[in-house]
Amino acid sequence: MAPRSEDERPTLEDVAAFAGVSRSTASRALNDDAYVSARSREKVLAAARDLGYSPNQAARSLVTRRTGAIAVVLSEPEARLLDDPYRTAVMRAGYRELADVGCQMVLLFSDTREDLGRTVRFLEGGHVDGVLVFAPHRADPLPRALRLLKLPTVFGGPAADLRRGVHLVDFDNEGGARQAVTHLVESGRRRIATIAGPQDQGAPIDRLAGWRATLVDAGIDPSGLAEEADFTLAGGAKAMATLLERVPDLDAVFVGSDMMAVGALRTLSDAGRDVPGDVAVVSFDDNAALAPAMTPPLTSVHQDPREQVHAMVTTLMRLLDGEDVAPGAQILPVSLVVRESSGSS
């Protein structure tokens, strides 16, 4: 084959076609971008060698404007976050999932108005390539502020009052609650109370809705059977005491988190109520350090924070790759893990 002339030198498009990847993937691989898999990078580099491709260095310098860092923003008080087993699992998952794609995690806490200003200034300063956000409170101004930055962002759960134009990954909270309460109904329980999480957050709202809808479907009046708490052990214990005083004949309780369920179990024990003989208990999270370790072991709705973070990172990487990813909610399935606290295993 005759050699190529100067005007026929291989192009980036030629390399991409030869390697079987997109033009953008080929460009990132040649620029040693962190967001390219090792397999794709090897294919592109091999194609470039075989074709004799030499990139234009001036163009290359314009392309590589990546930091290799991703911000994980948690919009809650720091003390509460560090005491919450679910959020600590999210932080661990964030570190591992980002490391797996060659990125550094930058962890930010944003609670006060001053925190919000510092967070926004940091993010708009070009220190990170994208953001993973956990901002559960509906009145939180952070999601709207981030949207104005035009920085690739994926939310873990509902994004405050934003309904359109955002990418989010959440669990089927209402469906999980329905599974839990259906299990109690089918076990013969009829006075099924609930300890719900804070009603300014999307997940607890959905779980409460699932509890209520399932009772109504079963012909059970939910009036007076719900008590709100704050996702803490003490909050769960106090709410359980209030329910026992108001509804002394309750025979089951669906608790909106494992941590609150630990408090509820303590209150039931102090009140001389046998679990599950007198009161069946089902919770939400299936935290590996809590649910199986309780006495009795907790029946709980299983949700894996690693699945959520993995899906969030995957979506963010696609956005950073320049893919046209339609905004919307990705809802992950949950399942009920049955143990002794609900009376069957």
Residue pairs with C-beta under 8 A, 6 or more apart in sequence:
4 10
9 52
9 53
9 54
10 51
10 52
10 53
11 53
12 23
12 26
12 27
12 30
12 53
12 55
13 23
14 51
14 53
15 26
15 30
15 44
15 47
15 48
15 51
15 53
16 22
16 23
16 25
16 26
16 44
16 47
18 47
18 50
18 51
19 26
19 40
19 43
19 44
19 46
19 47
20 43
21 29
21 40
21 43
21 44
24 321
24 322
25 36
25 40
25 44
25 321
26 44
26 47
27 63
28 35
28 36
28 321
29 36
29 40
29 41
29 43
29 44
29 45
30 44
30 45
30 48
30 55
30 60
31 60
31 63
31 64
32 64
33 64
33 66
34 66
34 68
34 101
34 102
34 103
35 66
35 101
35 102
35 103
35 317
35 320
35 321
36 44
47 53
66 129
67 126
67 127
67 128
67 129
68 102
68 103
68 104
68 129
69 103
69 104
69 105
69 106
69 127
69 128
69 129
70 98
70 103
70 104
70 105
70 106
70 128
70 129
70 130
70 131
70 132
70 313
70 316
71 106
71 107
71 108
71 122
71 123
71 127
71 128
71 130
71 131
71 132
72 91
72 94
72 98
72 105
72 106
72 107
72 108
72 131
72 132
72 134
73 108
73 109
73 110
73 119
73 131
73 132
73 133
73 134
73 135
73 142
73 146
74 81
74 87
74 90
74 91
74 107
74 108
74 109
74 110
74 134
74 135
75 109
75 110
75 111
75 133
75 134
75 135
75 136
75 137
75 140
75 142
76 84
76 87
76 109
76 111
76 134
76 136
77 111
78 109
78 111
80 232
81 87
81 88
81 109
82 88
83 232
84 231
84 259
85 258
85 259
85 285
85 287
85 289
85 290
86 257
86 259
86 285
86 287
86 305
87 134
89 287
89 305
89 306
90 134
90 156
90 305
90 308
90 309
91 107
93 305
93 306
93 308
93 309
93 310
94 105
94 107
94 132
94 309
95 105
96 306
97 306
97 309
97 310
97 313
98 104
98 105
98 313
99 105
101 313
101 317
103 129
106 127
106 128
108 119
108 122
109 115
110 116
110 118
110 119
110 135
110 142
116 141
116 142
116 145
119 142
120 145
120 146
120 149
123 131
123 146
123 149
123 151
124 149
124 151
128 151
129 152
129 320
130 151
130 152
130 153
130 154
130 316
130 319
130 320
131 146
131 151
131 152
131 153
131 154
131 316
132 153
132 154
132 156
132 309
132 312
132 313
132 316
133 142
133 143
133 146
133 153
133 154
133 155
133 156
133 159
134 155
134 156
134 157
135 142
135 143
135 155
135 157
135 159
135 160
136 157
136 158
136 201
136 202
136 203
137 160
137 198
137 200
137 201
138 158
138 160
138 161
138 200
138 201
138 202
139 160
139 161
139 200
140 160
141 160
142 160
143 155
143 159
143 160
143 162
143 166
144 160
144 161
144 162
146 153
147 153
147 162
147 165
147 166
152 316
152 319
152 320
153 166
153 167
153 316
154 167
154 168
154 169
154 312
154 313
154 315
154 316
154 319
155 166
155 167
155 168
155 169
155 312
156 168
156 169
156 170
156 308
156 309
156 312
157 168
157 169
157 170
157 202
157 203
158 168
158 170
158 202
158 203
159 166
159 168
164 327
165 327
166 327
167 315
167 316
167 319
167 325
167 327
167 328
168 328
168 329
168 330
169 308
169 311
169 312
169 315
169 329
169 330
169 332
170 202
170 203
170 308
170 329
170 330
170 331
170 332
171 203
171 303
171 308
171 331
171 332
171 333
171 334
172 331
172 332
172 333
172 334
173 202
173 203
173 204
173 206
173 207
173 210
173 284
173 334
174 206
174 207
174 209
174 210
174 213
175 210
175 333
175 334
176 207
176 210
176 284
176 301
176 303
176 334
176 336
177 206
177 207
177 208
177 209
177 210
177 211
177 214
177 254
177 284
177 301
178 210
178 213
178 214
179 301
179 334
179 335
179 336
180 210
180 211
180 254
180 282
180 283
180 284
180 299
180 301
180 336
181 192
181 210
181 211
181 214
181 215
181 254
181 282
182 214
183 282
183 299
183 336
183 338
183 342
184 192
184 252
184 254
184 280
184 282
184 342
185 192
185 214
185 215
185 218
185 220
187 252
187 280
187 342
187 343
187 344
189 251
189 252
189 280
190 220
190 251
191 225
191 247
191 249
191 250
191 251
191 252
192 211
192 215
192 220
192 225
192 250
192 251
192 252
192 253
192 254
193 225
193 226
193 227
193 243
193 247
193 250
193 252
193 253
193 254
194 208
194 211
194 225
194 226
194 227
194 253
194 254
194 255
194 256
195 227
195 228
195 229
195 236
195 239
195 240
195 243
195 253
195 254
195 255
195 256
195 260
195 261
195 264
196 204
196 207
196 208
196 211
196 226
196 227
196 228
196 229
196 256
197 203
197 204
197 207
197 228
197 229
197 230
197 231
197 256
197 257
197 260
198 204
198 228
198 229
198 230
198 231
199 205
199 208
199 228
204 231
204 256
207 256
207 284
208 226
208 256
211 222
211 226
211 254
212 222
212 226
215 221
215 222
215 225
216 222
224 246
224 247
225 243
225 247
225 250
227 239
227 240
227 242
227 243
227 246
228 239
229 235
229 236
229 238
229 239
229 256
229 260
231 256
231 257
231 259
231 260
232 259
232 260
232 263
233 259
233 260
233 262
233 263
233 266
234 263
235 260
235 263
236 255
236 257
236 259
236 260
236 261
236 262
236 263
236 264
236 267
237 263
237 264
237 266
237 267
238 263
238 267
239 260
239 263
239 264
240 253
240 263
240 264
240 267
240 268
241 267
241 271
243 250
243 253
244 250
244 267
244 268
244 271
244 273
250 279
251 278
251 279
251 280
252 279
252 280
252 281
252 282
252 342
253 264
253 279
253 280
253 281
253 282
254 282
254 283
254 284
255 261
255 264
255 281
255 282
255 283
255 284
256 283
256 284
257 283
257 284
257 285
258 283
258 284
258 285
258 286
258 287
258 290
258 291
258 298
258 300
259 285
259 287
259 290
260 283
261 281
261 283
261 290
261 294
261 298
261 300
262 290
262 294
264 281
265 275
265 281
265 294
265 295
265 298
265 341
268 275
268 278
268 279
268 281
269 275
273 279
275 281
275 296
275 341
276 296
276 340
276 341
276 342
276 343
277 343
280 299
280 341
280 342
280 343
281 298
281 299
281 341
281 342
282 298
282 299
282 300
282 301
282 336
282 341
282 342
283 291
283 298
283 299
283 300
283 301
284 300
284 301
284 303
285 291
285 300
285 301
285 302
285 303
286 298
286 300
286 301
286 302
286 303
286 337
287 300
290 298
291 297
291 298
291 300
291 337
291 339
292 298
292 339
294 341
296 339
296 340
296 341
297 339
297 340
297 341
297 345
298 339
298 341
299 336
299 337
299 338
299 339
299 340
299 341
299 342
299 345
300 336
300 337
300 339
301 334
301 335
301 336
301 337
302 334
302 335
302 336
302 337
303 332
303 334
307 332
308 332
311 330
311 332
315 325
315 330
318 325
319 325
338 344
338 345
339 345
